[in-house]
Amino acid sequence: MKKLLMVFCLFSFLFSYSQEDMEFDGIKIKTSIKVEDGDDKTKLILNGAGIRDKMWVNLYVQALYLLDKSNDAQKILDSDETIATRLHVTSSLVTKKKLIQAIEEGIEKSYKGDLSLIRERLDTFMTFFETQLDKEGYVDMVYSSNTQKTAVYINRKFVGDVPGKDFRKALFGIWLEENCVDKTLRKRLLGM
């Protein structure tokens, strides 16, 4: 009976551990996170995660967090709900200069609106990445529905924020728009 109880306890422990973390390319991804949402904290659940690679090199592992799971990219982008993405850098090839360039190119490729309307905010947003990212470091981009601002955190440290639901759509569109930077990653982030 003791052995059966010990096996049950071990199984319960392993099951609870697996509910909190998933692993991609050696990176542990939380199945839920709490984010700053104005004066509150909001719990978001993992919608999907995947690896961004280029020329057979894994650059980062990305996770998308929403209030409720969805595989409808347009609904997610048109929403004003709190949303977050976490980029875990897995390659020393991801420098601050290349990250800034990738965000710029991603928005130019995917954004369907008038880019001049968000240009000043985009330029401000780019300055948030002046901090060098270490391999194994991560970036959180969190849009708060309560403040209508997208905040950037590098290794949990707040760097800055920019206002606007339109900016939210442009930023998250890099990975979720039909004309996104990586179709396979898009599917993974949408939980497909």
C-alpha positions in Angstrom: 0.0 0.0 0.0 2.9 2.4 0.8 4.4 1.7 -2.6 1.1 2.5 -4.3 0.8 5.7 -2.4 4.4 6.7 -3.2 3.8 6.0 -6.9 0.6 8.1 -6.8 2.4 11.0 -5.1 5.2 10.9 -7.6 2.7 10.8 -10.5 0.8 13.7 -9.0 4.0 15.8 -8.7 5.1 15.1 -12.3 1.6 15.9 -13.6 1.5 19.2 -11.7 5.0 20.1 -13.0 3.9 19.4 -16.5 0.9 21.7 -16.1 3.2 24.7 -15.3 5.9 24.3 -17.9 6.4 23.1 -21.5 9.7 22.8 -23.2 10.8 24.1 -26.6 14.4 23.9 -27.8 15.6 23.6 -24.2 13.5 26.6 -23.0 10.8 26.2 -20.3 7.6 27.9 -21.3 5.1 28.8 -18.6 1.5 27.6 -19.3 0.3 30.8 -17.6 1.7 34.1 -16.5 0.6 37.1 -14.6 1.2 40.5 -16.2 0.9 44.1 -15.2 -2.4 45.4 -16.4 -2.6 49.0 -15.2 -3.1 48.9 -11.4 -4.0 45.2 -11.6 -2.3 41.9 -12.5 -4.0 39.8 -15.1 -3.5 36.0 -15.6 -2.9 35.0 -19.2 -2.8 31.5 -20.5 -0.5 30.1 -23.1 -2.1 30.1 -26.5 0.8 28.6 -28.3 4.6 28.6 -28.7 7.1 27.8 -31.3 10.6 28.4 -32.6 11.6 31.2 -34.9 14.4 30.0 -37.1 16.2 31.4 -40.1 18.6 29.5 -42.4 18.4 26.4 -40.1 19.5 28.4 -37.0 17.0 28.7 -34.1 16.9 32.4 -33.2 14.3 32.5 -30.4 11.5 30.6 -28.8 8.3 32.6 -28.7 5.2 32.1 -26.6 1.8 33.9 -27.0 -0.4 34.5 -24.0 -4.1 35.5 -24.1 -7.1 35.7 -21.7 -8.8 32.8 -23.5 -7.3 30.5 -26.1 -8.1 31.3 -29.7 -6.9 30.2 -33.1 -8.5 33.1 -34.9 -5.7 35.5 -35.7 -7.9 38.3 -36.9 -10.1 38.2 -33.8 -6.9 38.3 -31.6 -5.5 41.3 -33.6 -8.8 43.2 -33.7 -9.4 42.7 -29.9 -8.5 45.2 -27.2 -7.8 42.5 -24.7 -4.6 42.2 -22.7 -2.1 40.1 -24.6 1.6 39.2 -24.1 4.4 37.6 -26.0 7.7 36.3 -24.6 10.7 35.9 -26.8 13.4 33.7 -25.4 16.6 34.4 -27.2 18.4 31.1 -28.1 21.1 32.4 -30.4 24.0 34.9 -30.1 23.0 36.0 -33.6 20.1 37.9 -32.1 21.8 41.2 -31.3 20.0 44.4 -30.3 20.6 45.8 -33.8 19.2 42.7 -35.5 16.2 42.6 -33.2 15.4 46.2 -34.0 15.8 45.6 -37.7 13.6 42.5 -37.5 10.8 44.3 -35.7 10.9 47.2 -38.2 10.9 44.8 -41.2 8.2 42.6 -39.6 5.8 45.6 -39.1 6.5 46.9 -42.6 5.7 43.5 -44.0 2.6 42.7 -42.1 0.9 46.0 -41.1 -2.1 46.8 -43.2 -2.6 50.3 -41.9 -0.9 53.6 -42.6 2.6 53.2 -41.2 3.1 57.0 -40.9 0.4 57.0 -38.1 2.5 54.8 -35.9 6.0 55.8 -37.1 6.9 58.1 -34.1 5.7 55.4 -31.6 7.5 52.7 -33.5 10.8 54.7 -33.3 10.3 55.2 -29.6 9.6 51.4 -29.2 12.9 50.6 -31.0 14.8 52.6 -28.4 13.7 50.1 -25.7 16.0 47.5 -27.2 19.2 49.5 -26.7 19.9 47.1 -23.8 21.9 44.2 -25.1 20.1 40.9 -25.0 22.1 38.0 -23.7 21.8 34.6 -25.2 19.3 32.9 -22.9 17.7 36.3 -22.1 14.1 37.1 -22.9 11.8 40.0 -23.9 8.2 40.4 -22.8 5.9 42.6 -24.8 2.6 43.2 -22.9 -0.4 45.1 -24.1 -2.6 46.2 -21.2 -6.3 46.8 -22.0 -6.6 48.9 -18.9 -3.9 51.4 -20.0 -4.0 50.8 -23.8 -0.2 50.7 -23.8 2.3 48.1 -24.9 5.1 47.7 -22.4 8.5 46.1 -22.9 10.3 44.1 -20.2 13.8 42.8 -20.8 14.6 40.0 -18.3 11.7 41.2 -16.2 13.0 44.8 -16.0 10.5 47.4 -17.3 12.1 49.3 -20.2 9.2 51.5 -21.5 5.8 51.6 -23.1 3.9 53.1 -26.1 0.2 53.9 -26.3 -2.4 52.7 -28.8 -4.5 49.8 -29.8 -3.3 50.4 -33.4 0.2 49.9 -32.2 -0.8 46.7 -30.5 -2.2 45.4 -33.8 0.9 46.4 -35.7 3.3 44.8 -33.2 1.4 41.5 -32.7 0.7 41.4 -36.5 4.4 40.7 -37.0 3.6 37.1 -35.9 -0.1 36.9 -36.4 -1.1 38.7 -39.7 -1.5 36.6 -42.8 1.6 38.2 -44.2 3.6 37.5 -41.1 7.4 36.8 -40.7 7.0 33.0 -40.3 4.0 31.0 -41.3 5.0 27.9 -39.2 5.6 30.0 -36.1 2.2 31.7 -36.7 0.4 28.3 -36.7 2.2 27.3 -33.5 1.3 30.6 -31.7 -2.3 30.0 -32.7 -2.2 26.6 -31.2 -2.5 24.7 -34.5 
